[in-house]
Amino acid sequence: MTENEDASKLKRGLKNRHLQMIALGTAVGTGLFYGSTSTISLAGPAVALAYLIGGVIIFFIVRMLGEMSVEEPVSGSFSYYASKYWSDLAGFISGWNYWFVYVVMGMAELTAVGIYLAYWFPDIPQWIGILICLVVITAINLVTVSAYGEIEFWMALIKISAIIFMIIFGTYLIFTSGKPFPENFSNLWIHGGFFPNGAWGMMLSMVPVLFSFGGIELIGITAGEAENPDKNLPRAINQVIYRILIFYVGTMIVLMSLWSWKEVGTEASPFVQIFEKLGITSAANILNFVVLSAAVSVYNSASYSGSRMLYGMAETSNAPKIFSKLSSRKVPVNGILLSSGITLIAVILNFLVPNKIFMYLLSIVTGAIIVTWTMIILTHLKFRKHCAAVGHKTKFPSILYPFTNYLSLAFLAVVVALMATIPEMRVAVISTPIWLIFIWLCYKYKTKK
């Protein structure tokens, strides 16, 4: 490779410990700490089962992406794969939709930052804290990829350590409640049963559950900057499933056992509220710091991944070449600035409608995430068909191909149908097709030039 060619490539500055925490950190964020209030209200204690089902499906999808990423570790990830193994249009839609996912997800996470800060500073407007966070994280991402990796490593370590502590401490409280086993878990069934709103309530909870898992596919985006991707990517991806079991299913069982699901409201994170109700105010303050760190962490990842997707698309001519330009530190500055600039809309929205914006953003993100995961599944089918045609055996095959591909597609189709029945989610059912038509029109304009 020549010096000029090397200057145009992203630096492989993400170490294995970075990948491990990125894979873990993106699976645990506002969707669990704050968005879980929606799943709890819909499913009751059965929220644990909802996270288990959703988590297994998402793990299948991540393994599909992982198979492609290990074979070709590029920054453009599934946009690149869709272009290569499907069509230019598929790559164009995949890339721009995924960029859109992270811009809107960034807005949602920043909104959560404002909500968490309000727990301590109720007199300060939400938008001020959001603006400060946006500026600081943008500056960090403009430094080097290793700076992003280090910040994400420590932020993820904080929130994961806190969840482990919460599970251990919560379990201690359960078994020292003075009740015999299994009565010390009785909150799981005495308040209307394990399925208080029936199987339908649990099915509806799958919608916010998907939002919770949004971003977990970021591990594929890191392939272009990962050291030794053949070894480190499979290790990071395979650890996703048991982390889901511990951090989502385990956490929900502990929370629902500690307190009645009916009394977990939406004024703050259910983690904070439950410890407040138990009279442990210091723990509540600590946990509010943790959930604040979690929201900042996911926004940090959103800023990173959006810029890398733009870089990958610019490399394949699906985005203006200006986004493939790197700084002297090998950072795609223009992509970061564009993504952060559009995310400023969150500041305006939180100034105008601070009490309504989070659910609207959650809805739009969920719709776009479903499009992303659908494109990954379909692209993987094309990828495996190509491999079979040329007699190539992949290094990290997905699980039970092609059965899991069709199972995952059916699951996502059911979730879309469920979204149409939830008033707050209908905005995504309407806006997502409009967004896809807009991308298609942009592609048509691009190809006619």
Residue pairs with C-beta under 8 A, 6 or more apart in sequence:
1 9
7 326
8 324
8 326
9 326
9 330
10 75
10 145
10 224
10 225
10 308
10 311
10 326
10 330
10 332
11 144
11 145
11 225
11 329
11 330
12 224
12 225
12 226
12 227
13 144
13 145
13 146
13 149
13 225
13 227
13 330
14 22
14 145
14 146
14 149
14 222
14 225
14 226
14 227
15 149
15 227
16 227
16 228
16 231
16 232
16 235
16 236
17 153
18 146
18 149
18 150
18 152
18 153
18 222
19 219
19 222
19 226
19 232
19 233
19 235
19 236
20 235
20 236
20 239
21 152
21 153
21 156
21 157
21 160
22 149
22 152
22 153
22 156
22 218
22 219
22 222
22 236
22 301
23 216
23 218
23 219
23 236
23 237
23 239
23 240
23 243
24 156
24 160
24 239
24 243
25 152
25 155
25 156
25 159
25 160
25 297
25 298
25 301
26 215
26 216
26 218
26 219
26 298
26 301
27 213
27 215
27 216
27 240
27 243
27 244
27 247
28 156
28 159
28 160
28 163
28 243
28 247
28 248
28 294
29 109
29 159
29 212
29 215
29 294
29 295
29 297
29 298
30 108
30 109
30 112
30 291
30 294
30 295
30 298
31 208
31 209
31 211
31 212
31 213
31 214
32 212
32 247
32 248
32 251
32 294
33 112
33 269
33 270
33 271
33 290
33 291
33 294
33 295
34 112
34 115
34 116
34 269
34 291
34 295
34 358
35 208
35 211
35 212
35 362
36 47
36 208
36 212
36 252
36 270
37 264
37 265
37 266
37 269
37 270
38 205
38 208
38 359
38 362
39 47
39 50
39 51
39 205
39 208
39 209
39 212
40 47
40 252
40 255
40 256
40 261
40 264
40 270
41 261
41 264
41 266
42 197
42 201
42 202
42 204
42 205
42 208
43 49
43 50
43 195
43 197
43 201
43 202
43 204
43 205
44 191
44 192
44 193
44 194
44 195
44 196
44 197
44 201
44 256
44 261
44 262
45 187
45 188
45 189
45 194
45 195
45 196
45 252
45 256
45 261
46 194
46 195
46 196
46 201
46 202
46 205
47 202
47 205
47 252
47 256
47 261
48 248
48 249
48 252
48 253
48 256
49 202
50 202
50 205
50 206
50 209
51 209
51 212
51 244
51 248
51 249
51 252
52 244
52 245
52 248
52 249
53 206
54 206
54 209
54 210
54 212
54 213
55 213
55 241
55 244
55 245
55 248
55 249
56 241
56 244
57 407
57 408
57 411
58 210
58 213
58 216
58 240
58 244
58 373
59 240
59 241
59 244
60 398
60 399
60 400
60 404
60 407
60 408
61 217
61 373
61 376
61 377
61 408
62 216
62 217
62 219
62 220
62 237
62 240
63 237
63 396
63 398
63 399
63 404
64 376
64 377
64 380
64 398
64 401
64 404
64 405
65 77
65 78
65 217
65 219
65 220
65 376
65 380
66 219
66 220
66 233
66 234
66 237
66 396
66 398
67 380
67 383
67 394
67 396
67 397
67 398
68 78
68 81
68 220
68 379
68 380
68 383
69 77
69 219
69 220
69 223
69 229
69 233
70 223
70 229
70 230
70 233
70 234
70 394
70 395
70 396
71 394
71 395
71 396
72 80
72 81
72 223
73 223
73 224
73 226
73 229
73 230
73 233
74 80
74 223
74 224
74 312
75 221
75 223
75 224
75 225
75 308
75 309
75 311
75 312
75 315
76 83
76 95
76 224
76 309
76 311
76 312
76 313
76 315
76 316
77 220
77 221
77 223
77 224
77 309
77 312
78 94
78 98
78 217
78 220
78 372
78 375
78 376
78 379
79 91
79 92
79 94
79 95
79 98
79 309
79 312
79 313
79 316
79 318
80 91
80 312
80 315
80 316
81 91
81 379
81 383
82 90
82 91
82 93
82 94
82 95
82 375
82 379
83 90
83 91
83 92
83 94
83 316
83 318
84 91
85 379
85 382
85 383
85 386
86 378
86 379
86 382
88 318
88 443
88 447
89 440
89 443
90 375
90 378
90 379
91 313
91 316
91 318
92 313
92 318
92 439
92 442
92 443
92 446
93 371
93 375
93 436
93 439
93 440
93 443
94 372
94 375
94 376
94 379
95 309
95 310
95 312
95 313
95 318
95 319
96 313
96 318
96 319
96 439
96 442
97 368
97 371
97 372
97 375
97 435
97 436
97 439
98 305
98 309
98 372
99 306
99 309
99 310
99 313
99 339
100 368
100 435
101 214
101 365
101 368
101 369
101 372
102 215
102 302
102 303
102 305
102 306
102 309
102 339
103 302
103 306
103 339
103 342
103 343
104 361
104 364
104 365
104 368
105 214
105 215
105 298
105 302
105 361
105 365
106 299
106 302
106 303
106 306
106 339
106 343
106 346
107 343
107 345
107 346
107 349
107 357
107 361
108 358
108 361
108 362
108 365
109 295
109 296
109 298
109 299
109 302
110 130
110 133
110 134
110 295
110 299
110 343
110 346
110 347
110 350
111 126
111 130
111 346
111 349
111 350
111 357
111 358
111 361
112 291
112 295
112 358
113 129
113 130
113 133
113 292
113 295
113 296
113 299
114 126
114 127
114 129
114 130
114 350
114 354
115 126
115 268
115 358
116 268
116 269
116 288
116 291
116 292
116 295
117 124
117 126
117 129
117 292
118 124
118 126
119 268
119 272
119 288
120 285
120 288
121 129
125 350
125 351
125 354
126 350
126 351
126 354
127 347
127 348
127 350
127 351
127 354
130 346
130 347
130 350
131 344
131 347
133 296
133 299
134 299
134 340
134 343
134 344
134 346
134 347
137 296
137 299
137 300
137 303
137 340
138 303
138 336
138 337
138 340
140 147
140 148
140 151
140 300
141 147
141 148
141 300
141 303
141 304
141 307
141 331
141 336
142 327
142 331
142 333
142 336
143 329
143 331
144 329
144 330
144 331
145 225
145 304
145 330
145 331
148 300
148 304
151 300
152 297
152 300
152 301
152 304
155 293
155 294
155 296
155 297
155 300
156 297
158 290
158 293
159 290
159 291
159 293
159 294
159 297
160 247
162 286
162 287
162 290
163 247
163 251
163 290
164 246
166 251
166 254
166 271
166 287
167 246
167 250
167 251
167 254
169 283
170 254
170 255
170 257
170 258
171 254
173 258
173 278
174 184
174 185
174 254
174 257
174 258
175 181
175 184
177 184
179 186
184 257
185 253
185 257
187 256
187 257
187 258
187 259
187 260
187 261
188 194
188 253
188 256
188 257
191 260
191 261
191 262
192 262
195 201
195 202
196 261
197 204
203 414
203 418
204 418
204 421
204 422
206 414
206 415
206 418
207 366
207 415
207 418
207 419
207 422
207 425
208 362
208 366
210 366
210 369
210 370
210 415
211 362
211 365
211 366
211 369
212 248
213 244
214 365
214 366
214 369
215 298
215 301
215 302
215 305
216 240
217 372
217 373
217 376
218 301
218 304
218 305
219 233
219 236
219 237
219 240
221 304
221 305
221 308
221 309
223 229
223 233
224 308
224 312
225 308
226 232
226 233
230 395
233 396
234 395
234 396
237 396
255 264
255 270
255 271
255 274
258 274
258 278
259 274
259 277
259 278
263 277
264 270
264 273
264 274
265 273
267 273
268 288
269 287
269 288
269 291
271 287
271 290
271 291
272 284
272 287
272 288
272 291
273 284
275 281
275 283
275 284
275 287
276 284
302 339
302 343
303 336
303 339
303 340
303 343
306 335
306 336
306 339
307 332
307 335
307 336
307 338
307 339
308 332
308 335
309 335
310 319
310 323
310 332
310 334
310 335
310 338
310 339
311 323
311 324
311 326
311 332
311 335
313 319
313 323
314 320
314 321
314 322
314 323
314 324
314 335
315 324
318 446
322 334
323 332
323 334
323 335
323 338
324 332
325 332
325 333
325 334
326 332
326 333
327 333
346 357
346 361
349 357
350 357
359 424
360 424
360 427
362 424
363 419
363 424
363 425
363 426
363 427
363 428
364 427
364 428
364 431
364 432
366 419
366 425
366 428
367 416
367 419
367 428
367 429
367 431
367 432
368 428
368 432
368 435
370 412
370 415
370 416
370 432
371 432
371 436
373 408
373 412
374 409
374 412
377 405
377 408
377 409
377 412
378 409
380 398
380 401
380 405
381 402
381 405
384 398
384 401
384 402
386 392
387 393
387 394
398 404
398 405
416 429
419 425
419 426
419 428
419 429
420 426
420 429
